Each structure stands twice: as structure tokens, then as C-alpha cells.
Amino acid sequence: MTDTFRALMMVDHEGKPRAEFRQLTLADLPDHEVLVEVAYSTVNYKDGLAVSGKGRIARRLPMVAGIDLAGTVVESRSPDWAPGDKVIVNGWGLSETEWGGYSRFQRLKPHWLARLPGAFSMEQAMAVGTAGYTAALCVLALEDWGTITPGGAEVLVTGAAGGVGSTAIALLSAGGYRVTAATGRPETQDYLAGLGATNFVERAALAEKGGALQKERWGGAVDSVGSTTLANVLAQTVYGGAVAACGLAGGMDLPATVAPHILRSVALLGVDSVMAPQARRDRAWDLLARRLDTAHLASIARTEPLSALPELAADIVAGRIRGRVVIDVNA
């Protein structure tokens, strides 16, 4: 193994976190039981906030950023993992309280690791990443609730051209649901139609303040935007429908009323991917393996070098990235 390797770290700079490339050694890594040689990571919205300095994601410094990783076990003090095992990690506090994936090597706790699904290569698994895995959790939440039906009322996906939205559209379409995509970028409509969206709504129409109860339209929805958009989606959801909410790209506030919930029995299903139990993670990855056409991954994702992260972080926060970006940590 190499004596030193490159990592992107969040460090303290005059009282504020700043991203810097640093050379590390194995001795610098946390003393966890499993050493993984990382091949790929990703760029998620949370990664963008951290690396760009637009959000304080790291709760302690210094911190290796990156909430996802895929790689190969090199050393293990755990009976559950052996050298040569191909693994993925999503969430579990990486980049927040635990060192993350923007590093050639990382030491990790055994229960954070999941086996790489046979349907995907490591690069493809990171094309899915936390965004796609979160989308799968949202789809499962709606299906478990039981009110969306193939060919039935439309299922809305907000933030449609982003990583969560793109994968949610592909998964829902493959399940036979009628999918409507909300996007503020008309140039992405052909891309979204290729993933399975059959109708479109303008993002701005959902971002304007609306009534507490509006015309019923959505049998269900996957929302990664929050704020006024989520309030309008709830107000437009049909009686007994449900909305799976997983993001806050539009803000943490929710300027809504209880009217949709108590008058139309609409459910707001909160979806967390960071600390989700392993059984739920396994169900999500199984859904991805069964429904996500790997050909779609080629249209959803592109691979960039670790050195491009600062620019990519700014782009994803500004809404300039379509789909998913995989990071080759060795490039």
C-alpha cells in the first residue's frame, strides 16, 4: 500500500470550515475495525454544501468529506468482513461526525458496510449513491403506505432533474406508475421523459404560495425540495394519498396547514437515509437492483476526478448539475 494518499478534508480556517486537499497516511485514519480501499464516491447536495462552504455539515474538524463510498476491504478485525469483500457505505454520519469517502483509504465500523449488490459495479453503485438509495426509500414508503397504484393517479416527483428525482422517476416508471416531473429547467424534459416521466409541471408554479386545500391531483409524491413546494404538493394530493419527503433544497420551513391531513387524510412520510436500519437499506438496494435499468445509469450519471470536487460542489448547490456525479477518488 502507498505511504501517503490524497483526501479532501474540511479544516478550520479562521473559525470557518474550508475544503483543502491533504496528504494522509494510514496512521491518520480513525481506529475503526475495517480498512477499505475506496474506488469511488459521489457528489450529493449535502456534499456540495460542505465543500462549497454554503452549509456547516461537519460537526467536528478536521473531517474527510464525502457521504458515500464504494471500495474493497483491505484489512478487517471484524468476523463479518474479509479482505477482498466489495462494499458500499451510505450515510451513517460520514462527512458529519465520521470521516467520509473522499479519500483513497478509509477505516469504518463494520455495521456501516453493506455488500455491493451483484447487479452493480462499484462505479454504478455510486451512480446510484445516497441520492438513488434515498429515492428507493421514498418509493418503498409510498408503496408500503398503499395508496399509489400502477396506472392510477399521477405520482409527482419534485426536484426531478436532481439525483433523487431522476432515480425516483426511473423506479416509479419501471413499477408501472404514471409519473409527473416538476422541473424549472425545460431543457431537461427530454432527459426526464427518457427516464419515464409522462407529464411535466413548472417548478415555479409549486413554489408560489397557494391555498391550504387545492385541486386534488397527486396520488402520491416524492419531494426533495421542502418549504412552499412541499406545502403545495400536500394541498394537491388526493384523499388518502401520501407524500414522501426527503430533502430541503428549497428550505427547512413548511408553511402549510393541517387541512390536507385532517380533511383529506393525506400522510406526510418523512424519509431519512443517514441512519436507516440495515433491513430497510437492504430493501432499498433490492428495489434498485430489480427496477433500475443500468442503461438509465449511463444517462443519469457521469464520472469526474477528485480534483474537480470544489467546482462540482458549487455547481450542485447552484442547481447546475443534472442527475448524478460519481467521483473517482484516485483521479
N, C-alpha and C positions, 0 to 999 in steps of 0.2 A: 504494500500500500504506500501511497505517496506520503512524504513527510508533512507537506503543507497542502492546503486546498483553499479554494476561494469560497466565500459566503457573502450574502448580502445581509448586513446587520443594521438594526436600528440602534443608534447610540445617542447618548446625551450630548446636545450641543447648546450651550448657554441656556440650559433648563428646558429645552425642547427636543423631541426625538428627531433624528436625522438619519437617512439611509446612507450607508457607506459600504463599499466593497472592502472586505478584510481577508487576510490570510490567516487560517486557523490550523491547528493541529488536533489530532485525536484527543490529546490531553485537555483541550479547551472545551470539549463537549460535555454535556450533562452526564452524570453517572447513572444512566438507566441500563436496563438489562440487555437490550438488543441493539446491536450496531448495524445500521443499514447503509449500504452504498446507494445513494439516491441517483436515479437516472433522470426523472422528470418531475416538475412541479407545475403550477398553474398561476394564472392571474385572475383573482376574484375581485369583486368590488371592495371587500374588506382589505385585501392586499393592496389595492390601489390607494385606499385611504391611508394605510400605514406608510407605504413607501413614498407617497407624494407629500406626506405631512399634513394632509387635509383632515385627518382624524387621528386621535390618540388611541391606537389599537393596543399597542404593547403596554402592559401594566407594570412591567419592570424592564430595566435596561442594564446591560446590553441584551439584545434579543435578535436571534436569527429569524427573519420574516418568512412568510410562506405557509398558508394553512393546509396545503395538500402536499403529498409526495407519493411517488411510486419508485420502488427500488428492490434491491436484493439483500437478504440478510447475510452479513459477513461474520459476525460473532454473536453468540447468544448464551446468556446464563439462565434462560427460561426453557423448561421442557417443552413448551408449546411451539417453539420456533427453532429451526436449524439452519446452518449456513446453506445458502443456495435457494431458500424459500423466496418466492416472489410475493411482495406485499404492497398494500396501499394503506395510506392513512389520510383521513379527512377529519378536520376539526380537532376535538379533544383539547382545545386551548392552544394549539400550535399558533405561534406568532403573537399570542396574547400573554399567556403565562408560561408557555413552554416553547423551547427553541423549535423552529419550523423547517420547511423544506427547501429553502434557497441556499443549499449547501451540498457539497458533494457527499459528505458523510453526516449522519445524524444518529444519536443514541435515543432510543424510545422505550416507553413502557410496553410490556407485552400485550396488555389488553387494548392498546390503541391500534394495533395492527389487524388488518383483515387480509385474507388471502386474495391474490389477484384473480378475478373471475376468468375462467378459461375462454370466455367469449372475447376477451380484450387483450391486446398487448399493453405494456406499461404506458406507452405513448397514448394509446386510445383511452385507457383508464383515466389518464389525466386530461384528455379532451373532454371526458365526462366530468371528472373532478367534483369538488364540493357543489358547484352550481348544478350539474346534472344529477348528482345524488340527492340534492335538495329538491329538485324538480320531481324526482321519483317519489320522495317522501310526500310531497304535496298531492301527487296523483293518487297515491295509496290512501291518503287521508280522505280525499273526495270519494274514492271507490268504497272505502270502508264505511263512510257515512251513508252511502247507499242511494243517493238521490240523482246522480248523473247516470244516464243510460246511453249506450251506443245508438246513434241515430236520433236521439231525443233532443231536448232543449240545448241550445248552444252553451259551450263551455268557453269562458273568456280567459285569455292569458294576457296580463299586463306586462309591461317591460319586455315585449315579445322578442325583440331582436337581441336581448342580452343572453347570458349563459343559461340562467334558469328558464327564461321564457322560451328560448329556442328548443331546449330539451323537452320542456313540458309540452310544447306543441307536437313534437315528434312522437312522444309517448302517448298522448291523448289520441292523436290521429291514428296511430297504429292500433289503439284499442277500439276504434270504430266510432269515436265521439266527433261531433261537429264542433270545430274549433274556430273561434274568432280571435284575432290578434289585435291588441291595442299597441300602436306604434306612432311615434312622432316623426318617423323617417320614411316617407313614401318610397324612397329608393330601395328599401328593404322588402317590399311586398313580394317581389318575385322569389326572393330567398325564403321568406316565410311560407309562401304558397308551396314551395318545393318541400318544405318540412311537413305540410299537411294542413295549413290554415286555409279555410274556405271563405272567410269573410274578414273584414278589417274595420276598426273604428279608430278615429283620430285621438291620439293621446291627449290633446288639449281639451277635447270635449269631456273627458273624465277628470281633468284637473281643475275644472271650474266648479265653484260652489253650487250644489244642487239641492233639491228638496229632500226632506227626510225619507219620504217614500216616492219612488219614481216608477215609471212603467216597467213592469216585470219583463225580464228578457233572459237572464243568465240562469241556466240550471245549476251551474257551479262556476268557480273561477279559481285561478292560481294567480296570486298577487304578490309581486316583489317590490311594489312601489310605496304602499302605505299612504298616509296623510289623506288629502282630499280625494285622491283617486280611489283609495280603499273605501272611503265613506260612500262615494257614488256607486261603486260596484255593489256594496251591500244593499243600497237603496234600490238597485235594479235587479236584484236576484229574486227568482221566483219563490213562491210559497214552498217552504220546506227545503229550499236549496242550501248550499254551503259554499263558503269561500275559504280556501287555504291560503293563509298569509305567512310569508317567509322573509320579507325584506322591507327596507325603509329608504329606498333610493330617493323618494320624494319627501321624506321627513318622518320623524318619530311620532308626530301628533296624529290624532284620529278625530277630526271634527265631525262626529256623527252623533246620532241619537239612538235610543234603544228601539225605535219604532220598527225597523225591519225584523228585529229579533222577537219582539213580543206580539207583533201584529201579523207577521208572515212566517214566523218560526224559522227565520234564517239563522244558520250557525256560522260563527267565525271560528275557524280551526287554526290555532297557532301551530306553526311547524318550526322546530329547532333542529338543526343538523349537527351542531357542535358537540352536544352531549347525548345525542340519541343512543338508546341502548343497542347492543350489538344485534339482537334479534331483529330490530326494526331496520338497522343498516343492511343486514343480510337480505331482508325482503326487498329493500330498495334496489340493491345491486342485482338481485334476481330478476326484478321487473326490467331493469335496464338491459340485462343480458337477453331477455326474451323479446323485448319490443323495439329496442333501439337498433336500427339498421346501421351497421358500421359505415355504409356508404354515406349516411347522413353526417357522421362524424367528420368526414372529409370536407363537407360543405360548412359545417359548424365551426371547425377549429383550424388553427394554423399554429406552427411551432416556431418559437423565437428563442434567441440565446439569452442566457442570464444577464449578459451585459446590456440588453435592451430594456431591462425592468424599469428604470426610472422614467423613461419616456412612456412605456406602456401603462404605468401606474397613473400618470397624468391623463392619458387617453381614456382609460376606463372610467375614471371619476367624472370626466367631462362628457361621457356618453358617446365617445367616438369609436368604440370597439363593438363590432358585430360578432355575436357568437362567443367562441371560446379561444383563449390563447394558452398554449402549452409552453412551458419553459424547459428548455434543455439546460440543466444546471451545469453541464460540462462544456458548454459552448460560450 
